[in-house]
Amino acid sequence: MKHLYSPYPAESISLQVESSPVWEVILGIAGYTHGQLRHTFDLDEKWISEQDSMPSSLLKHLKVIEETNFWYGLIMLQDKLSALSVQDFSNQLSEIPIPCFYDVLLPYKDRNTEPIRKATATEHHRGELFEKYATYFEDHDYLGGYVRNLSHYSPQEICDLFNNTLVEWYRWVSRQEEWEKWTHALAFEQKQYKSLDITNPIEEIERITGGIKYLPEPSVWNVKLIPHVSYRPWILEKRTPDTKLFFYPLKEEYLIEPGVPSNELIRGHKALGDELRLKLLYQLLKGPLSLQELSVQFNTSKTTLHHQLSILKAAKFIRVDKGIYSANLTQINAFSGRLTQYLGVHK
C-alpha cells in the first residue's frame, strides 16, 4: 500500500521571558508568607528587620494570604493579565467576569478532572463543588486547602484582599533602596532575551534559567520564564491548563557591588557550618535516601531533618525528587571555586 505523506508545519511551544514590577511584588508576597521555608530566603533577615515599617493593615492582609495560600491565586491572575503596574492589575481585575475569575484561580490538576474544574468555576456559588474539587489535591501540600478557602470568601472579598495587599506591599517595598536596582536589572534581563531560538526551546530554557531541565508536557503550549529577586534562591514552578511558569533567580552579578560576597557564597558556607548538615551531605554522597531512611539512620525526627535538608537544598548542595534526596555533585565541586574567585586567589 502506498502512503502519500504531505507534512504540516511542525508546532512548537511558545517561549518568552516576562518581567514586571507586578511579578516582583507578587513573588515578594509569596516569599514573605511562605512560613515553612521563609528562613531560607535571601531577604528573610531584611523582612524581619524592616517589619516594623510595614503598616498594620498590610501585616493583617499578609496573615490572611499566609493562612489561605492565596498568593497562588495572585500568580495565576498575573499570568492571565500580564499587568505592567499594580494599577493596571487592579483595573483589569475589575473587568474579569466572575466565572472567568474562578477559572483562572482554580488550579489545574489533569485532563480527567478538567470538567469538574470548569463546572466549579461556572457554578461558583455552589460550595460543595469546591469541596469536591479540593479532594483531588489531598496529597498536595496546600492546594486542597487553597481550593476550599476560595469558597469561604466572596469574589469581591478576594479582589479587595488582592488589590489592598498589592498596593500596600508595593508602597512598602518601592521605598527600599534596592528596589530601583532590582527593577532595572529585571528589565535588562527581559530585554536581553527578547529574541529566543524557538526551534530549540528546551535548550533555551536551560540556558536562560541556569539549569532548569524541562520535559514537555501534554497540552502545554506556552512556557513563561520569569526572573525574580524576592523569591531567591528558589525556583518556583507552576502551570495552568496550557502554560508552564518557571520563576528563576536573577543572576546575582546584577545585584552586588565588587568586593561584596554573593548570597550564594554566604548561604553555602552557612549550610556547611553545621555538624548535622555536613553528616547528611556526607551520607547523601554515598547514595540517594528518603526522609524516612535518613530519620532512622540519624535517629532524628523528620521535622528536624526536613529543616536541615531545606537549608542544604537552598544552597543547592542537594536535590529532592519525589521525596528522595540526593547530593548535587556539580554544585559541591564548583563551590570551592567560587570562594577562590571571590577572594581573587589564582592557582
C-alpha positions as CSV (number, residue, x, y, z in Angstrom):
1,M,0.0,0.0,0.0
2,K,1.4,3.4,-1.0
3,H,1.2,6.2,1.5
4,L,1.1,9.8,0.4
5,Y,2.7,12.0,3.1
6,S,2.1,15.7,3.0
7,P,3.7,17.2,6.1
8,Y,2.2,20.0,8.0
9,P,4.3,22.7,9.6
10,A,5.7,21.4,12.9
11,E,4.3,23.1,16.0
12,S,6.5,24.2,18.9
13,I,5.9,25.7,22.3
14,S,5.8,29.5,22.7
15,L,8.6,30.7,24.9
16,Q,9.1,34.1,26.4
17,V,10.9,35.9,29.3
18,E,8.4,38.1,31.1
19,S,9.2,40.6,33.8
20,S,7.3,43.4,35.5
21,P,7.2,45.2,38.9
22,V,3.9,43.3,39.5
23,W,5.6,39.9,39.3
24,E,8.2,41.1,41.8
25,V,5.6,42.4,44.1
26,I,3.6,39.1,44.0
27,L,6.7,37.0,44.5
28,G,7.7,39.1,47.4
29,I,4.3,38.5,49.0
30,A,4.6,34.8,48.2
31,G,8.0,34.6,49.8
32,Y,7.1,36.6,52.9
33,T,4.1,34.4,53.5
34,H,5.9,31.1,53.0
35,G,6.2,30.2,56.7
36,Q,7.8,26.8,56.2
37,L,10.7,27.9,54.0
38,R,11.0,31.6,54.8
39,H,14.1,31.2,56.8
40,T,15.9,30.1,53.7
41,F,15.0,33.1,51.6
42,D,17.7,35.7,50.8
43,L,15.5,38.5,52.0
44,D,14.2,36.9,55.2
45,E,16.6,38.9,57.5
46,K,15.7,42.1,55.8
47,W,12.0,41.3,56.1
48,I,12.4,40.7,59.8
49,S,14.5,43.9,60.4
50,E,12.1,46.1,58.3
51,Q,8.8,44.6,59.5
52,D,8.2,47.5,61.9
53,S,8.0,49.8,59.0
54,M,5.1,47.8,57.5
55,P,1.6,49.3,58.1
56,S,-0.6,47.2,60.4
57,S,-3.2,46.8,57.6
58,L,-0.5,45.2,55.4
59,L,0.5,42.8,58.1
60,K,-3.1,41.8,58.5
61,H,-3.5,41.2,54.8
62,L,-0.3,39.1,54.7
63,K,-1.6,37.0,57.5
64,V,-4.7,36.1,55.6
65,I,-2.6,35.4,52.5
66,E,-0.4,33.0,54.6
67,E,-3.4,31.2,56.1
68,T,-5.3,30.8,52.8
69,N,-2.3,30.4,50.4
70,F,-4.0,33.0,48.2
71,W,-0.6,34.0,46.9
72,Y,-1.2,31.1,44.4
73,G,-4.2,33.0,43.1
74,L,-2.2,36.2,42.6
75,I,0.3,34.2,40.5
76,M,-2.5,32.7,38.4
77,L,-4.1,36.1,37.8
78,Q,-0.9,37.9,36.8
79,D,-0.2,35.1,34.4
80,K,-3.6,35.8,32.8
81,L,-3.4,39.6,33.0
82,S,0.4,40.3,32.4
83,A,-0.2,43.6,34.1
84,L,2.6,46.1,33.9
85,S,1.7,48.0,37.1
86,V,-0.3,47.5,40.2
87,Q,-2.9,49.9,39.0
88,D,-3.1,48.0,35.7
89,F,-3.6,44.8,37.6
90,S,-6.5,46.3,39.6
91,N,-8.1,47.8,36.5
92,Q,-8.0,44.5,34.6
93,L,-9.1,42.5,37.7
94,S,-12.3,44.6,38.0
95,E,-13.3,43.7,34.4
96,I,-13.0,39.9,34.6
97,P,-16.3,38.1,34.6
98,I,-16.8,36.0,37.8
99,P,-16.8,32.6,36.0
100,C,-13.5,33.5,34.3
101,F,-12.2,34.8,37.6
102,Y,-12.6,31.4,39.2
103,D,-11.4,29.6,36.0
104,V,-8.1,31.4,36.5
105,L,-7.9,30.9,40.2
106,L,-8.7,27.2,40.3
107,P,-5.6,25.1,39.9
108,Y,-5.3,22.7,37.0
109,K,-5.0,19.0,38.0
110,D,-5.2,16.9,34.8
111,R,-7.3,16.4,31.8
112,N,-9.6,13.9,33.6
113,T,-10.6,16.4,36.3
114,E,-10.8,19.4,34.0
115,P,-14.6,19.1,33.5
116,I,-15.0,19.3,37.3
117,R,-12.7,22.3,37.5
118,K,-14.7,24.1,34.7
119,A,-18.0,23.2,36.4
120,T,-16.8,24.6,39.7
121,A,-15.8,27.9,38.0
122,T,-19.1,28.2,36.2
123,E,-21.2,27.3,39.3
124,H,-19.0,29.2,41.8
125,H,-21.9,29.8,44.1
126,R,-22.0,26.0,45.0
127,G,-19.6,25.4,47.8
128,E,-19.9,21.6,47.6
129,L,-18.2,21.8,44.1
130,F,-15.2,23.4,45.7
131,E,-15.2,20.8,48.3
132,K,-15.3,18.0,45.7
133,Y,-12.6,19.5,43.6
134,A,-10.4,20.0,46.7
135,T,-10.4,16.3,47.3
136,Y,-8.3,15.8,44.2
137,F,-5.4,17.7,45.9
138,E,-5.4,15.9,49.2
139,D,-1.8,14.7,48.5
140,H,-0.7,18.2,47.8
141,D,0.9,20.5,50.5
142,Y,-1.5,23.3,50.2
143,L,-3.8,23.3,47.1
144,G,-6.6,21.3,48.7
145,G,-6.9,23.9,51.5
146,Y,-6.5,26.7,48.9
147,V,-9.4,25.5,46.9
148,R,-11.6,25.2,50.0
149,N,-10.6,28.7,51.1
150,L,-11.8,30.1,47.7
151,S,-15.3,29.1,48.6
152,H,-15.1,30.8,52.0
153,Y,-14.7,34.3,50.5
154,S,-16.9,36.2,48.1
155,P,-15.3,37.3,44.8
156,Q,-15.4,40.9,46.0
157,E,-13.6,40.0,49.2
158,I,-10.9,38.1,47.3
159,C,-10.4,41.0,44.9
160,D,-10.3,43.6,47.7
161,L,-7.7,41.4,49.5
162,F,-5.6,41.1,46.4
163,N,-5.8,44.8,45.5
164,N,-5.1,46.1,49.0
165,T,-2.2,43.7,49.6
166,L,-0.5,44.5,46.2
167,V,-0.9,48.3,46.7
168,E,0.4,48.2,50.3
169,W,3.3,45.8,49.6
170,Y,4.3,47.9,46.5
171,R,4.3,51.1,48.6
172,W,6.4,49.5,51.2
173,V,8.9,47.7,49.0
174,S,9.3,50.5,46.5
175,R,10.7,52.7,49.3
176,Q,13.6,50.2,49.9
177,E,16.9,51.5,48.5
178,E,17.4,48.3,46.4
179,W,14.0,48.5,44.6
180,E,15.2,50.7,41.7
181,K,18.3,48.5,41.2
182,W,16.1,45.4,41.1
183,T,13.6,46.7,38.6
184,H,16.3,47.9,36.3
185,A,18.1,44.6,36.5
186,L,14.9,42.6,35.8
187,A,14.0,44.9,32.8
188,F,17.5,44.3,31.5
189,E,17.1,40.5,31.9
190,Q,13.9,40.6,29.9
191,K,15.4,42.8,27.2
192,Q,18.4,40.5,26.9
193,Y,16.2,37.6,26.0
194,K,13.8,39.4,23.7
195,S,14.8,37.2,20.8
196,L,14.9,33.5,21.5
197,D,15.7,30.4,19.5
198,I,12.2,28.9,19.4
199,T,13.5,25.9,17.4
200,N,15.3,24.7,20.5
201,P,13.0,25.7,23.4
202,I,14.3,23.0,25.8
203,E,17.9,24.2,25.4
204,E,16.9,27.8,25.6
205,I,15.0,27.2,28.9
206,E,18.1,25.6,30.4
207,R,20.4,28.3,29.2
208,I,18.3,31.2,30.4
209,T,17.5,29.8,33.8
210,G,20.9,28.4,34.5
211,G,20.0,24.8,34.6
212,I,16.2,24.1,34.6
213,K,15.6,20.9,32.6
214,Y,12.1,21.0,31.2
215,L,10.4,17.9,29.9
216,P,7.5,18.9,27.6
217,E,4.0,18.1,29.0
218,P,0.8,17.3,27.1
219,S,-1.4,20.4,26.4
220,V,1.3,22.9,27.4
221,W,1.9,25.2,24.5
222,N,3.3,28.2,26.3
223,V,6.3,28.5,28.6
224,K,7.0,31.7,30.6
225,L,10.3,32.3,32.3
226,I,10.0,35.0,35.0
227,P,13.2,36.3,36.6
228,H,13.0,37.4,40.2
229,V,14.8,38.8,43.2
230,S,12.3,38.5,46.0
231,Y,12.0,34.7,45.8
232,R,15.7,34.0,45.7
233,P,17.3,31.4,45.9
234,W,14.3,29.3,44.9
235,I,13.0,28.2,41.6
236,L,9.2,28.3,41.6
237,E,7.3,26.1,39.1
238,K,3.6,26.4,38.3
239,R,1.3,25.5,35.5
240,T,-2.1,26.4,34.1
241,P,-4.1,24.2,31.6
242,D,-1.9,25.4,28.7
243,T,1.1,27.3,30.2
244,K,4.1,26.4,32.2
245,L,5.6,29.0,34.5
246,F,9.2,29.0,35.7
247,F,10.3,31.7,38.2
248,Y,14.1,31.7,38.3
249,P,16.5,33.7,40.4
250,L,18.1,36.7,38.8
251,K,21.8,36.3,38.4
252,E,23.5,37.8,41.5
253,E,26.1,39.6,39.4
254,Y,23.4,42.2,38.6
255,L,22.8,42.9,42.3
256,I,26.1,43.1,44.1
257,E,29.0,45.6,44.2
258,P,32.6,44.5,43.7
259,G,34.1,43.1,47.0
260,V,30.7,42.1,48.3
261,P,30.3,38.3,48.8
262,S,27.3,36.8,47.0
263,N,24.4,35.4,48.9
264,E,25.1,32.1,47.3
265,L,28.6,32.1,48.8
266,I,27.3,33.2,52.2
267,R,24.4,30.7,52.1
268,G,26.7,27.9,51.1
269,H,29.1,28.4,54.0
270,K,26.2,28.7,56.5
271,A,24.8,25.4,55.2
272,L,28.2,23.7,55.6
273,G,28.8,25.3,59.1
274,D,26.8,22.7,61.0
275,E,27.8,19.2,62.0
276,L,24.5,17.5,61.3
277,R,24.2,19.1,57.8
278,L,27.7,18.0,57.0
279,K,26.9,14.5,58.1
280,L,23.7,14.5,56.0
281,L,25.7,15.7,52.9
282,Y,28.3,13.0,53.5
283,Q,25.7,10.3,53.7
284,L,23.8,11.5,50.6
285,L,27.1,11.5,48.6
286,K,27.0,7.7,49.1
287,G,23.6,7.5,47.5
288,P,20.0,8.8,47.5
289,L,17.8,8.4,50.6
290,S,14.3,9.2,51.7
291,L,13.4,11.4,54.7
292,Q,12.3,8.2,56.5
293,E,15.6,6.5,55.8
294,L,17.5,9.5,57.0
295,S,15.4,9.7,60.1
296,V,16.1,6.1,61.0
297,Q,19.8,6.4,60.2
298,F,20.4,9.5,62.2
299,N,17.8,8.7,65.0
300,T,16.4,12.2,64.5
301,S,12.9,13.5,63.9
302,K,11.6,14.1,60.4
303,T,10.8,17.7,61.3
304,T,14.4,18.4,62.4
305,L,15.8,16.7,59.4
306,H,13.4,18.5,57.0
307,H,14.6,21.8,58.3
308,Q,18.3,20.9,57.9
309,L,17.7,19.5,54.5
310,S,15.9,22.6,53.3
311,I,19.0,24.6,54.2
312,L,21.2,22.3,52.1
313,K,18.7,22.4,49.3
314,A,18.6,26.2,49.4
315,A,22.3,26.2,49.0
316,K,21.8,23.7,46.0
317,F,24.1,21.1,47.6
318,I,21.3,18.6,47.4
319,R,18.2,17.9,45.3
320,V,14.9,16.2,46.1
321,D,12.7,14.4,43.6
322,K,9.5,12.7,44.7
323,G,10.7,12.6,48.3
324,I,14.1,11.2,47.6
325,Y,17.1,13.3,48.5
326,S,20.4,13.2,46.6
327,A,23.7,15.1,46.5
328,N,24.3,17.7,43.8
329,L,27.9,16.9,43.0
330,T,28.2,19.6,40.4
331,Q,27.4,22.4,42.9
332,I,29.6,20.8,45.6
333,N,32.6,20.7,43.2
334,A,32.0,24.2,42.0
335,F,31.5,25.8,45.4
336,S,35.2,26.0,46.4
337,G,36.0,27.6,43.1
338,R,33.5,30.4,43.8
339,L,35.3,31.1,47.1
340,T,38.7,31.4,45.4
341,Q,37.2,33.5,42.6
342,Y,35.7,35.9,45.2
343,L,38.9,36.1,47.2
344,G,40.9,36.7,44.0
345,V,43.1,33.7,44.6
346,H,44.8,32.4,41.4
347,K,46.1,28.9,41.1
